[in-house]
């Protein structure tokens, strides 16, 4: 299959609409990462997502809609705070999980009774979603477990020859996936941390808790059950403050003839001297924006990526640390590919 990469124009959106409503998959930009979209009303198209990605079929998808789409067509909105959150943060990098009305096919929700819904703020995504005017269910547009894509080129690296079209909307600005928030209970509950923080949600809803995922829990959100974001090289992760240990592993690896790369926050980079150390940024937002690109570039340039966790905590740091811990194995627990 030929995979076209086209900028978002009237012509490319018309082609994307024809493909999607005809049962094909289309990769689309969002402000967080690129998504691999199918018509949420089409079970056979949704099955293609799982096949193309190699994604476990018990890992649900997020339905993407344009800002004018009436959510109550798809879901039951049972708590007033959900409407306040929609007003405050949608469109944007927030996904809310509601009880489903069953219109989006069961393959997309893995047979569950809830549906995760989001309204991207990216102009290209909004243009495409308004044109198709159906819920577009989409995970990240990469092979399962690999690093999420933040450029059209990243999508092509994983899915070239497997899908007909990638809409190129430039580099994603947010860099990590949306916050996923369960709004089916009295108090909103974060299922996956992201750019919309617990503090931001609580300021609107009055309260917010963070889910403690346990074995056997119903899976209502992607990104909570399986390995994700993993580069195709060996990895090691050290806690903030363990720069000396990270440097020692780097030196040992280089002495053995391996190419090594250190990822760290700006504050820590100076402590690595002349070693090959890449700064992810000086604050949580910069690290979120740069993390996935750095991991993809690192897997091409190194046999071993050594990551040092950032010092900060709370807010967007929670989302950065969540992705970093899933992507990079802790040193001493076995290197992963």
Backbone as numpy.savetxt, mean C-alpha at the origin, in Angstrom:
# Nx Ny Nz CAx CAy CAz Cx Cy Cz
0.95 -10.98 -23.91 0.11 -9.78 -23.91 0.99 -8.53 -23.91
0.66 -7.58 -24.76 1.36 -6.30 -24.75 0.80 -5.43 -23.62
1.68 -4.82 -22.87 1.28 -3.90 -21.81 1.62 -2.48 -22.23
0.62 -1.64 -22.40 0.83 -0.24 -22.75 0.96 0.59 -21.48
1.87 1.55 -21.51 1.97 2.56 -20.46 1.60 3.89 -21.09
0.49 4.48 -20.65 0.00 5.71 -21.25 -0.25 6.77 -20.19
0.10 8.03 -20.47 -0.25 9.09 -19.53 -1.77 9.23 -19.43
-2.22 9.81 -18.35 -3.66 9.94 -18.14 -4.19 11.08 -19.01
-4.91 10.72 -20.05 -5.54 11.68 -20.96 -6.97 11.23 -21.22
-7.71 12.04 -21.95 -9.07 11.64 -22.32 -9.05 10.32 -23.10
-8.08 10.20 -24.00 -8.01 9.01 -24.85 -7.63 7.77 -24.03
-6.63 7.90 -23.15 -6.20 6.73 -22.39 -7.25 6.31 -21.37
-7.97 7.28 -20.81 -9.05 6.95 -19.87 -10.19 6.25 -20.59
-10.49 6.68 -21.81 -11.52 6.00 -22.60 -11.13 4.55 -22.87
-9.85 4.34 -23.19 -9.36 2.97 -23.41 -9.43 2.17 -22.11
-9.02 2.78 -21.02 -9.05 2.09 -19.72 -10.47 1.71 -19.34
-11.42 2.60 -19.61 -12.83 2.30 -19.32 -13.30 1.11 -20.15
-12.97 1.11 -21.43 -13.38 0.00 -22.30 -12.81 -1.32 -21.80
-11.53 -1.30 -21.41 -10.89 -2.52 -20.93 -11.51 -2.99 -19.62
-11.66 -2.09 -18.68 -12.16 -2.48 -17.35 -13.59 -2.99 -17.43
-14.45 -2.28 -18.14 -15.84 -2.72 -18.24 -15.98 -3.96 -19.12
-14.91 -4.26 -19.88 -14.89 -5.48 -20.68 -14.26 -6.67 -19.97
-13.98 -6.51 -18.69 -13.48 -7.63 -17.90 -11.98 -7.71 -17.75
-11.24 -6.68 -18.22 -9.78 -6.68 -18.11 -9.33 -5.91 -16.86
-8.03 -6.04 -16.58 -7.42 -5.33 -15.46 -6.70 -4.08 -15.97
-6.73 -3.03 -15.16 -6.03 -1.79 -15.49 -5.28 -1.32 -14.25
-4.01 -0.99 -14.41 -3.24 -0.41 -13.31 -3.43 1.09 -13.31
-3.70 1.65 -12.13 -4.00 3.08 -12.04 -3.17 3.73 -10.93
-2.84 5.01 -11.11 -2.12 5.71 -10.06 -3.07 6.14 -8.95
-2.56 6.24 -7.74 -3.26 6.93 -6.66 -2.21 7.77 -5.94
-2.62 8.51 -4.93 -1.66 9.32 -4.18 -0.79 8.48 -3.26
-1.16 7.21 -3.04 -0.39 6.35 -2.13 0.52 5.43 -2.92
-0.03 4.41 -3.58 0.73 3.52 -4.47 -0.15 3.25 -5.69
0.44 2.62 -6.72 -0.36 2.21 -7.89 -1.21 1.00 -7.53
-2.45 1.00 -8.06 -3.37 -0.10 -7.81 -3.65 -0.90 -9.06
-3.99 -2.17 -8.89 -4.35 -3.06 -10.00 -5.86 -3.26 -9.93
-6.58 -2.60 -10.84 -8.02 -2.52 -10.71 -8.82 -3.45 -11.58
-9.97 -3.90 -11.03 -10.97 -4.67 -11.77 -12.34 -4.14 -11.40
-13.32 -4.39 -12.24 -14.70 -4.03 -11.96 -15.20 -4.86 -10.77
-15.57 -4.17 -9.71 -15.99 -4.86 -8.49 -17.29 -5.63 -8.62
-18.01 -5.42 -9.72 -19.25 -6.16 -9.97 -19.01 -7.42 -10.82
-17.77 -7.65 -11.24 -17.45 -8.71 -12.19 -16.58 -9.78 -11.52
-17.16 -10.88 -11.08 -16.39 -11.90 -10.36 -15.21 -12.45 -11.15
-15.39 -12.68 -12.45 -14.31 -13.26 -13.25 -13.14 -12.30 -13.38
-13.44 -11.01 -13.51 -12.37 -10.01 -13.57 -11.61 -9.95 -12.25
-12.34 -10.02 -11.14 -11.70 -9.97 -9.83 -10.79 -11.17 -9.62
-11.22 -12.32 -10.11 -10.38 -13.52 -10.00 -9.04 -13.32 -10.71
-9.05 -12.53 -11.80 -7.81 -12.28 -12.53 -6.79 -11.55 -11.65
-7.26 -10.67 -10.77 -6.33 -9.96 -9.89 -5.53 -10.95 -9.06
-6.22 -11.90 -8.45 -5.55 -12.88 -7.59 -4.59 -13.74 -8.41
-5.00 -14.09 -9.64 -4.15 -14.93 -10.48 -2.90 -14.19 -10.95
-3.09 -12.94 -11.40 -1.97 -12.16 -11.94 -0.96 -11.83 -10.85
-1.44 -11.49 -9.67 -0.54 -11.12 -8.57 0.05 -12.33 -7.84
-0.63 -13.48 -7.95 -0.27 -14.60 -7.09 -0.69 -14.31 -5.66
-1.83 -13.64 -5.51 -2.30 -13.17 -4.21 -3.17 -14.23 -3.56
-3.00 -14.49 -2.25 -3.88 -15.44 -1.55 -5.35 -15.01 -1.68
-6.21 -15.96 -1.91 -7.62 -15.64 -2.18 -8.44 -15.37 -0.93
-7.79 -15.33 0.24 -8.49 -14.91 1.45 -8.02 -13.53 1.91
-7.41 -12.78 0.99 -6.90 -11.44 1.30 -7.78 -10.43 0.56
-8.70 -9.74 1.26 -9.71 -8.92 0.59 -9.13 -7.69 -0.11
-9.95 -7.11 -0.98 -9.55 -5.96 -1.79 -10.29 -4.71 -1.34
-9.76 -3.56 -1.72 -10.37 -2.27 -1.42 -11.12 -1.78 -2.66
-12.34 -1.31 -2.47 -13.13 -0.74 -3.57 -12.84 0.76 -3.66
-12.42 1.21 -4.84 -12.10 2.62 -5.09 -13.23 3.25 -5.88
-13.70 4.41 -5.41 -14.77 5.12 -6.10 -14.41 6.60 -6.18
-15.10 7.31 -7.07 -14.86 8.75 -7.21 -15.64 9.51 -6.13
-15.29 10.77 -5.88 -15.89 11.51 -4.75 -17.39 11.69 -4.82
-17.97 11.66 -6.01 -19.42 11.86 -6.13 -20.21 10.54 -6.04
-19.50 9.44 -5.93 -20.19 8.14 -5.84 -20.92 8.04 -4.50
-22.13 7.56 -4.53 -22.94 7.45 -3.31 -22.58 6.16 -2.58
-21.88 6.32 -1.46 -21.39 5.15 -0.72 -22.52 4.23 -0.26
-23.66 4.84 0.07 -24.74 4.00 0.61 -25.37 3.10 -0.45
-24.90 3.18 -1.69 -25.27 2.17 -2.68 -24.61 0.84 -2.36
-23.42 0.93 -1.77 -22.59 -0.25 -1.56 -22.56 -0.76 -0.14
-22.71 0.16 0.83 -22.47 -0.20 2.24 -23.52 0.41 3.15
-23.58 -0.14 4.36 -24.42 0.42 5.41 -23.55 1.36 6.26
-23.96 2.62 6.34 -23.23 3.60 7.15 -23.98 3.74 8.46
-23.50 3.04 9.49 -24.25 2.90 10.74 -23.84 3.87 11.83
-22.67 4.50 11.70 -22.18 5.40 12.74 -21.96 6.80 12.18
-22.50 7.80 12.89 -22.40 9.18 12.41 -20.96 9.63 12.25
-20.06 9.11 13.09 -18.67 9.56 12.99 -18.07 9.20 11.64
-18.59 8.14 10.99 -18.06 7.75 9.68 -18.32 8.85 8.65
-19.47 9.48 8.73 -19.77 10.58 7.82 -18.87 11.78 8.09
-18.57 12.03 9.35 -17.66 13.13 9.70 -16.25 12.84 9.16
-15.82 11.59 9.27 -14.50 11.22 8.76 -14.45 11.31 7.24
-15.52 10.91 6.59 -15.60 11.04 5.14 -15.46 12.50 4.73
-16.15 13.37 5.44 -16.09 14.80 5.14 -14.68 15.35 5.35
-14.01 14.86 6.39 -12.69 15.39 6.75 -11.57 14.84 5.88
-11.63 13.57 5.50 -10.46 12.91 4.92 -10.66 12.27 3.55
-11.87 12.36 3.01 -12.11 11.81 1.68 -12.50 12.92 0.72
-11.91 12.95 -0.49 -10.91 12.00 -0.97 -9.57 12.17 -0.27
-8.83 11.06 -0.19 -7.54 11.06 0.47 -7.14 9.65 0.84
-6.01 9.53 1.57 -5.46 8.20 1.88 -6.10 7.51 3.08
-7.42 7.51 3.11 -8.17 6.81 4.16 -9.11 5.81 3.51
-9.07 4.57 3.99 -10.02 3.52 3.61 -10.88 3.21 4.81
-12.20 3.16 4.61 -13.10 2.82 5.71 -13.80 1.49 5.41
-13.90 0.67 6.43 -14.51 -0.65 6.31 -15.92 -0.62 6.89
-16.92 -0.88 6.06 -18.33 -0.88 6.44 -18.91 -2.28 6.25
-20.11 -2.50 6.79 -20.85 -3.69 6.42 -21.34 -3.53 4.98
-21.17 -4.57 4.19 -21.46 -4.52 2.76 -22.93 -4.81 2.48
-23.45 -4.20 1.42 -24.79 -4.53 0.95 -24.77 -5.68 -0.06
-23.59 -6.21 -0.32 -23.47 -7.41 -1.15 -23.43 -7.17 -2.64
-23.36 -5.91 -3.09 -23.32 -5.65 -4.52 -21.94 -5.89 -5.11
-20.90 -5.49 -4.40 -19.55 -5.84 -4.83 -19.38 -7.34 -4.63
-18.82 -8.01 -5.62 -18.84 -9.48 -5.64 -18.09 -10.09 -4.47
-18.50 -11.30 -4.10 -17.94 -11.97 -2.93 -16.46 -12.28 -3.10
-16.00 -12.41 -4.36 -14.58 -12.68 -4.59 -13.71 -11.53 -4.09
-14.23 -10.30 -4.18 -13.47 -9.13 -3.76 -13.38 -9.01 -2.25
-14.39 -9.51 -1.54 -14.41 -9.41 -0.07 -14.10 -10.75 0.58
-13.71 -11.73 -0.26 -13.33 -13.07 0.22 -14.45 -13.71 1.03
-15.69 -13.47 0.58 -16.84 -14.08 1.22 -17.26 -13.43 2.52
-16.61 -12.34 2.90 -16.93 -11.67 4.16 -18.15 -10.78 4.06
-18.52 -10.18 5.19 -19.71 -9.33 5.22 -19.38 -7.85 5.26
-18.11 -7.49 5.08 -17.71 -6.08 5.09 -17.05 -5.72 3.76
-17.00 -4.42 3.50 -16.37 -3.90 2.29 -15.52 -2.69 2.67
-14.27 -2.70 2.24 -13.36 -1.56 2.43 -13.50 -0.62 1.24
-13.70 0.67 1.51 -13.95 1.64 0.45 -13.02 2.85 0.62
-12.52 3.35 -0.50 -11.68 4.53 -0.46 -11.93 5.41 -1.67
-11.67 6.70 -1.51 -11.77 7.69 -2.59 -10.41 8.32 -2.77
-9.63 7.91 -3.77 -8.31 8.51 -3.96 -8.40 10.00 -4.30
-7.39 10.75 -3.88 -7.34 12.17 -4.20 -6.55 12.45 -5.47
-5.80 11.47 -5.97 -4.99 11.64 -7.17 -5.89 12.03 -8.35
-5.52 13.08 -9.06 -6.36 13.58 -10.15 -6.59 12.53 -11.23
-5.54 11.77 -11.57 -5.68 10.74 -12.60 -6.62 9.63 -12.17
-6.52 9.23 -10.91 -7.41 8.19 -10.40 -8.85 8.67 -10.41
-9.06 9.90 -9.99 -10.42 10.44 -9.96 -11.02 10.51 -11.36
-10.20 10.88 -12.32 -10.67 10.96 -13.72 -11.11 9.59 -14.21
-10.29 8.60 -13.95 -10.59 7.23 -14.37 -11.82 6.69 -13.65
-11.89 6.87 -12.34 -13.00 6.33 -11.55 -14.32 6.99 -11.92
-14.28 8.29 -12.22 -15.51 8.98 -12.65 -15.97 8.45 -14.01
-15.02 8.14 -14.87 -15.37 7.64 -16.21 -16.03 6.28 -16.14
-15.51 5.38 -15.33 -16.08 4.03 -15.28 -17.33 3.99 -14.40
-17.36 4.81 -13.35 -18.53 4.95 -12.47 -18.99 3.62 -11.87
-18.04 2.75 -11.58 -18.30 1.52 -10.83 -17.21 1.42 -9.75
-17.45 0.65 -8.69 -16.38 0.44 -7.72 -15.26 -0.38 -8.35
-14.07 0.18 -8.35 -12.90 -0.51 -8.90 -12.13 -1.12 -7.73
-12.19 -2.44 -7.63 -11.49 -3.10 -6.53 -10.04 -3.28 -6.94
-9.14 -2.95 -6.01 -7.72 -2.93 -6.39 -6.82 -3.11 -5.18
-5.89 -4.04 -5.28 -4.75 -4.09 -4.38 -3.61 -3.30 -5.03
-2.44 -3.29 -4.43 -1.29 -2.66 -5.07 -0.92 -3.44 -6.33
-0.40 -2.72 -7.32 -0.16 -3.29 -8.65 1.24 -3.89 -8.75
1.48 -4.92 -7.97 2.77 -5.61 -7.95 2.52 -7.09 -7.73
3.54 -7.89 -7.91 3.43 -9.30 -7.56 3.31 -9.44 -6.05
2.54 -10.41 -5.61 2.28 -10.58 -4.18 3.59 -10.68 -3.40
3.63 -9.99 -2.29 4.75 -9.95 -1.33 5.89 -9.05 -1.76
5.91 -8.61 -3.03 6.99 -7.73 -3.45 6.70 -6.29 -3.00
7.72 -5.44 -3.12 7.59 -4.04 -2.72 6.51 -3.36 -3.54
5.67 -2.58 -2.90 4.59 -1.88 -3.58 5.15 -0.87 -4.59
4.43 -0.63 -5.71 4.93 0.26 -6.76 4.48 1.70 -6.55
5.40 2.63 -6.75 5.04 4.05 -6.66 5.29 4.79 -7.96
5.67 4.05 -9.02 5.77 4.61 -10.37 5.19 3.60 -11.35
4.86 4.08 -12.54 4.37 3.17 -13.59 5.45 2.16 -13.97
6.72 2.58 -13.93 7.82 1.68 -14.25 7.90 0.53 -13.25
7.63 0.82 -11.97 7.60 -0.25 -10.97 6.52 -1.27 -11.31
5.36 -0.79 -11.73 4.28 -1.71 -12.10 4.72 -2.59 -13.27
5.34 -1.97 -14.27 5.76 -2.73 -15.44 6.79 -3.79 -15.08
7.68 -3.47 -14.15 8.70 -4.44 -13.72 8.06 -5.74 -13.22
6.93 -5.62 -12.54 6.26 -6.80 -11.98 5.21 -7.39 -12.91
4.48 -6.54 -13.61 3.28 -7.00 -14.31 3.32 -6.81 -15.82
4.46 -6.34 -16.35 4.57 -6.20 -17.79 4.31 -7.53 -18.49
3.45 -7.51 -19.51 3.09 -8.73 -20.23 1.94 -9.49 -19.59
1.48 -9.03 -18.43 0.39 -9.73 -17.72 -0.92 -8.94 -17.74
-0.85 -7.63 -17.99 -2.04 -6.78 -18.02 -1.96 -5.89 -19.26
-3.11 -5.40 -19.76 -3.07 -4.64 -21.01 -2.67 -3.18 -20.88
-2.89 -2.55 -19.69 -2.71 -1.10 -19.61 -2.28 -0.65 -18.22
-1.32 0.27 -18.23 -0.92 0.99 -17.01 -1.15 2.46 -17.28
-2.01 3.09 -16.51 -2.20 4.54 -16.59 -1.09 5.20 -15.77
-0.29 6.02 -16.43 0.87 6.64 -15.80 0.49 8.01 -15.26
0.41 8.10 -13.95 0.08 9.37 -13.31 1.26 9.97 -12.56
2.48 9.55 -12.94 3.66 10.07 -12.25 3.94 9.32 -10.97
4.94 9.80 -10.24 5.30 9.17 -8.98 4.26 9.49 -7.90
3.88 8.48 -7.13 2.92 8.67 -6.04 3.54 9.54 -4.95
2.78 10.45 -4.42 3.32 11.40 -3.45 3.35 10.85 -2.03
2.37 10.01 -1.67 2.27 9.53 -0.28 3.27 8.45 0.05
3.37 7.46 -0.85 4.42 6.47 -0.74 4.09 5.21 0.02
3.15 5.22 0.93 2.69 3.99 1.58 1.17 3.92 1.45
0.64 2.72 1.59 -0.79 2.51 1.37 -1.64 3.27 2.39
-2.91 3.38 2.05 -3.85 4.13 2.88 -4.02 3.52 4.27
-4.39 4.37 5.20 -4.87 3.91 6.50 -6.18 3.16 6.29
-6.31 1.99 6.91 -7.57 1.25 6.84 -8.24 1.29 8.21
-9.49 1.76 8.23 -10.20 2.02 9.48 -11.52 1.27 9.50
-11.71 0.43 10.49 -12.98 -0.28 10.68 -13.96 0.68 11.35
-15.07 0.98 10.67 -16.08 1.91 11.21 -17.39 1.19 11.49
-17.33 -0.11 11.74 -18.54 -0.88 12.00 -18.92 -0.89 13.48
-18.01 -0.43 14.35 -18.26 -0.46 15.79 -18.45 0.96 16.33
-18.73 1.05 17.63 -18.97 2.36 18.27 -17.75 3.26 18.20
-16.57 2.67 18.29 -15.31 3.41 18.23 -14.54 2.96 16.99
-14.06 3.88 16.16 -13.30 3.49 14.97 -12.01 2.78 15.36
-11.61 1.81 14.53 -10.47 0.95 14.86 -9.53 0.85 13.66
-8.29 1.23 13.84 -7.31 1.17 12.75 -6.87 -0.27 12.54
-7.06 -0.75 11.31 -6.63 -2.09 10.93 -5.25 -2.07 10.28
-4.93 -0.98 9.61 -3.62 -0.80 8.98 -3.24 0.66 9.07
-2.08 0.94 9.65 -1.62 2.32 9.82 -1.22 2.92 8.48
-1.36 4.24 8.37 -1.00 4.94 7.15 -0.84 6.42 7.39
-1.12 7.21 6.36 -0.88 8.65 6.43 -1.95 9.40 7.21
-3.13 8.83 7.34 -4.16 9.41 8.21 -3.99 8.72 9.57
-3.56 9.47 10.56 -3.10 8.89 11.81 -4.22 8.72 12.83
-3.91 7.96 13.87 -4.87 7.75 14.96 -5.28 9.09 15.57
-4.31 9.98 15.73 -4.60 11.28 16.33 -5.53 12.10 15.44
-5.32 12.06 14.14 -6.18 12.79 13.21 -7.61 12.24 13.25
-7.74 10.93 13.29 -9.06 10.30 13.33 -9.77 10.63 14.63
-9.06 10.53 15.73 -9.66 10.81 17.04 -10.12 12.26 17.15
-9.41 13.16 16.48 -9.78 14.58 16.56 -11.13 14.84 15.91
-11.53 13.97 14.99 -12.81 14.12 14.30 -13.88 13.22 14.92
-13.51 11.97 15.19 -14.48 10.98 15.66 -14.64 10.97 17.18
-13.74 11.63 17.90 -13.82 11.64 19.36 -12.95 10.60 20.02
-12.65 9.52 19.30 -11.82 8.45 19.85 -11.35 7.59 18.68
-10.33 6.79 18.91 -9.84 5.86 17.90 -8.92 4.87 18.59
-9.06 3.59 18.23 -8.19 2.56 18.80 -7.45 1.87 17.66
-6.41 1.15 18.02 -5.62 0.40 17.04 -5.85 -1.08 17.26
-6.19 -1.79 16.20 -6.49 -3.22 16.30 -5.26 -4.02 16.70
-5.48 -4.99 17.56 -4.45 -5.97 17.90 -4.82 -7.26 17.18
-4.20 -7.49 16.03 -4.60 -8.63 15.20 -4.17 -9.94 15.85
-5.13 -10.88 15.90 -4.88 -12.18 16.52 -5.20 -13.29 15.54
-4.56 -14.43 15.77 -4.82 -15.61 14.95 -6.31 -15.95 15.00
-6.91 -16.17 13.84 -8.32 -16.53 13.79 -9.26 -15.36 13.62
-8.74 -14.10 13.70 -9.58 -12.93 13.49 -10.13 -12.92 12.07
-11.34 -12.35 11.89 -11.85 -12.11 10.55 -10.95 -11.10 9.86
-10.57 -11.39 8.61 -9.70 -10.49 7.87 -10.58 -9.49 7.11
-10.58 -8.24 7.57 -11.40 -7.20 6.96 -10.56 -6.22 6.14
-9.24 -6.39 6.18 -8.37 -5.43 5.53 -7.18 -6.14 4.91
-6.71 -5.66 3.75 -5.43 -6.16 3.25 -4.29 -5.67 4.14
-3.16 -6.35 4.05 -1.96 -5.88 4.74 -1.82 -6.28 6.18
-2.67 -7.22 6.65 -2.60 -7.59 8.07 -2.25 -9.06 8.30
-2.29 -9.89 7.26 -2.13 -11.32 7.47 -0.85 -11.88 6.88
-0.47 -11.42 5.68 0.63 -12.04 4.95 1.85 -11.12 4.89
2.99 -11.71 4.49 4.19 -10.92 4.24 3.96 -9.97 3.09
4.53 -8.78 3.19 4.33 -7.76 2.18 5.60 -6.95 2.01
5.68 -6.24 0.88 6.67 -5.18 0.68 8.11 -5.68 0.65
8.34 -6.96 0.39 9.66 -7.55 0.58 10.53 -7.41 -0.67
11.74 -6.84 -0.54 12.66 -6.76 -1.68 13.24 -8.12 -2.02
13.74 -8.25 -3.25 14.28 -9.52 -3.74 15.77 -9.63 -3.44
16.12 -9.44 -2.21 17.49 -9.63 -1.75 17.41 -9.93 -0.26
18.54 -10.29 0.33 18.55 -10.53 1.77 18.39 -9.22 2.52
17.86 -9.31 3.72 17.61 -8.10 4.51 17.96 -8.33 5.97
18.20 -7.23 6.66 18.39 -7.25 8.10 17.90 -5.93 8.66
17.33 -5.96 9.85 16.78 -4.74 10.46 17.29 -4.60 11.88
17.67 -3.36 12.21 18.14 -3.05 13.55 17.27 -1.95 14.15
17.16 -1.95 15.46 16.39 -0.92 16.15 17.13 0.42 16.08
16.40 1.51 16.24 17.01 2.83 16.32 18.03 2.83 17.46
19.20 3.40 17.20 20.27 3.41 18.18 21.28 2.29 18.02
20.96 1.30 17.17 21.87 0.16 16.95 22.74 0.37 15.71
23.13 1.63 15.47 23.93 1.93 14.28 25.26 1.17 14.26
25.90 1.01 15.42 27.19 0.31 15.45 27.03 -1.15 15.00
25.98 -1.79 15.46 25.75 -3.18 15.07 25.42 -3.26 13.58
24.66 -2.30 13.07 24.34 -2.28 11.64 25.60 -2.08 10.82
26.49 -1.18 11.27 27.74 -0.94 10.56 28.63 -2.18 10.58
28.64 -2.89 11.71 29.46 -4.10 11.81 28.97 -5.16 10.83
27.67 -5.32 10.68 27.14 -6.29 9.72 27.48 -5.86 8.30
27.38 -4.57 8.03 27.75 -4.04 6.71 29.20 -4.40 6.39
30.10 -4.10 7.33 31.53 -4.35 7.10 31.80 -5.84 6.89
31.15 -6.68 7.68 31.32 -8.13 7.54 30.85 -8.59 6.17
29.73 -8.08 5.73 29.18 -8.48 4.43 30.08 -8.04 3.29
30.57 -6.82 3.35 31.45 -6.31 2.30 32.75 -7.12 2.27
33.27 -7.46 3.45 34.50 -8.27 3.52 34.29 -9.64 2.88
33.08 -10.13 2.89 32.75 -11.43 2.28 32.46 -11.31 0.79
32.59 -10.10 0.26 32.37 -9.90 -1.17 30.93 -9.60 -1.55
30.09 -9.30 -0.59 28.68 -9.00 -0.87 28.48 -7.49 -1.00
27.54 -7.11 -1.83 27.15 -5.70 -1.93 26.13 -5.41 -0.84
26.41 -4.42 -0.01 25.52 -4.08 1.10 25.06 -2.63 0.98
23.88 -2.37 1.51 23.29 -1.03 1.48 22.58 -0.80 2.80
22.79 0.37 3.38 22.12 0.74 4.63 21.02 1.75 4.32
19.81 1.51 4.85 18.71 2.46 4.79 18.47 3.00 6.19
18.40 4.32 6.32 18.23 4.92 7.65 17.62 6.31 7.51
17.25 6.88 8.63 16.77 8.25 8.60 17.96 9.21 8.51
17.71 10.44 8.11 18.77 11.41 7.89 19.67 11.56 9.12
19.06 11.58 10.30 19.81 11.76 11.54 20.92 10.74 11.70
20.67 9.51 11.30 21.61 8.41 11.54 22.68 8.26 10.46
22.48 8.89 9.31 23.36 8.60 8.18 24.82 8.97 8.47
25.05 10.06 9.16 26.42 10.51 9.42 27.22 9.48 10.20
26.55 8.67 11.01 27.26 7.69 11.84 27.82 6.53 11.02
27.48 6.43 9.73 27.96 5.32 8.91 29.17 5.69 8.05
29.73 6.88 8.27 30.97 7.25 7.61 30.88 7.10 6.10
31.88 6.42 5.52 31.93 6.27 4.07 31.17 5.07 3.54
30.41 4.42 4.39 29.63 3.25 3.93 28.48 3.69 3.02
27.98 2.75 2.25 26.90 3.02 1.31 25.58 3.10 2.07
25.28 4.31 2.55 24.08 4.52 3.36 23.16 5.51 2.66
21.89 5.16 2.54 20.88 5.99 1.88 19.91 6.52 2.92
19.69 7.83 2.91 18.74 8.44 3.83 17.32 8.31 3.28
16.41 7.84 4.12 15.00 7.78 3.75 14.30 9.12 3.95
14.90 10.00 4.75 14.30 11.30 5.00 14.48 11.73 6.44
14.12 12.98 6.70 14.32 13.53 8.03 13.09 13.51 8.90
11.93 13.14 8.35 10.71 13.04 9.15 9.85 11.91 8.61
8.76 11.62 9.29 7.95 10.46 8.94 7.34 10.57 7.54
6.89 11.77 7.19 6.26 11.95 5.88 7.28 11.71 4.76
8.50 12.21 4.93 9.54 11.98 3.91 9.89 10.50 3.82
9.98 9.82 4.96 10.31 8.40 4.95 9.20 7.58 4.31
7.96 7.95 4.55 6.84 7.26 3.91 6.92 7.42 2.39
7.22 8.63 1.93 7.27 8.91 0.50 8.41 8.17 -0.19
9.49 7.93 0.54 10.71 7.40 -0.08 10.92 5.90 0.13
10.22 5.28 1.08 10.56 3.93 1.50 10.50 2.91 0.37
9.38 2.83 -0.34 9.23 1.79 -1.35 10.19 1.98 -2.52
10.41 3.23 -2.93 11.38 3.47 -4.00 12.77 3.04 -3.56
13.12 3.34 -2.32 14.44 2.98 -1.81 14.61 1.47 -1.76
13.58 0.75 -1.37 13.66 -0.71 -1.33 13.81 -1.29 -2.73
13.07 -0.74 -3.70 13.17 -1.25 -5.07 14.54 -0.94 -5.68
15.05 0.27 -5.42 16.38 0.60 -5.92 17.44 -0.24 -5.20
17.22 -0.47 -3.90 18.18 -1.23 -3.13 18.32 -2.67 -3.57
17.19 -3.30 -3.94 17.26 -4.71 -4.35 18.05 -4.90 -5.64
18.13 -3.84 -6.46 18.91 -3.91 -7.69 20.39 -3.66 -7.44
20.69 -2.89 -6.40 22.07 -2.45 -6.17 22.79 -3.25 -5.10
22.08 -4.08 -4.35 22.69 -4.73 -3.19 22.26 -6.18 -3.07
23.15 -6.96 -2.44 22.80 -8.34 -2.06 22.17 -8.38 -0.68
22.42 -7.33 0.11 21.89 -7.24 1.47 21.48 -5.81 1.76
20.21 -5.61 2.11 19.73 -4.32 2.59 19.68 -4.37 4.11
20.35 -3.41 4.74 20.36 -3.30 6.20 19.58 -2.04 6.56
18.47 -2.20 7.23 17.63 -1.07 7.61 17.77 -0.78 9.10
17.79 0.49 9.42 17.77 0.92 10.82 16.46 1.65 11.06
15.70 1.21 12.04 14.40 1.80 12.31 14.53 3.27 12.70
13.54 4.09 12.36 13.57 5.50 12.78 13.36 5.64 14.28
13.82 6.76 14.81 13.68 7.03 16.24 12.25 7.38 16.63
11.52 8.04 15.75 10.21 8.56 16.09 9.16 7.48 16.28
8.06 7.85 16.89 6.93 6.93 17.07 5.64 7.73 17.07
4.54 7.02 16.82 3.25 7.67 16.75 3.05 8.37 15.42
1.81 8.72 15.12 1.50 9.41 13.88 1.88 8.59 12.67
2.45 9.25 11.66 2.83 8.58 10.41 3.98 7.61 10.64
4.77 7.81 11.70 5.83 6.86 12.01 5.27 5.44 12.17
4.06 5.31 12.68 3.49 3.98 12.85 3.33 3.27 11.51
2.90 4.01 10.48 2.76 3.43 9.15 4.10 3.08 8.54
5.10 3.96 8.72 6.44 3.69 8.19 7.01 2.44 8.84
6.90 2.36 10.17 7.48 1.21 10.87 6.74 -0.08 10.53
5.43 0.00 10.35 4.65 -1.17 9.94 5.17 -1.74 8.62
5.39 -0.86 7.62 5.87 -1.33 6.32 7.31 -1.82 6.41
8.14 -1.11 7.17 9.54 -1.49 7.28 9.70 -2.85 7.94
8.91 -3.09 8.97 9.01 -4.37 9.68 8.52 -5.54 8.83
7.52 -5.30 7.98 7.05 -6.36 7.09 8.01 -6.60 5.93
8.73 -5.54 5.53 9.61 -5.64 4.37 10.97 -6.22 4.72
11.47 -5.89 5.90 12.86 -6.18 6.24 12.91 -7.01 7.52
13.49 -8.19 7.43 13.55 -9.08 8.58 14.47 -8.56 9.68
14.10 -8.78 10.91 14.93 -8.37 12.05 16.20 -9.21 12.08
17.34 -8.57 12.30 18.61 -9.28 12.32 18.61 -10.34 13.42
19.06 -11.54 13.05 19.09 -12.63 14.00 17.91 -13.56 13.88
16.86 -13.13 13.14 15.69 -13.98 12.96 15.70 -14.66 11.59
16.84 -14.58 10.91 16.93 -15.21 9.58 16.71 -14.23 8.48
17.60 -14.18 7.51 17.46 -13.28 6.39 16.37 -13.79 5.45
15.67 -12.85 4.83 14.55 -13.21 3.94 14.80 -12.69 2.55
14.21 -13.38 1.61 14.18 -12.87 0.24 12.75 -12.51 -0.09
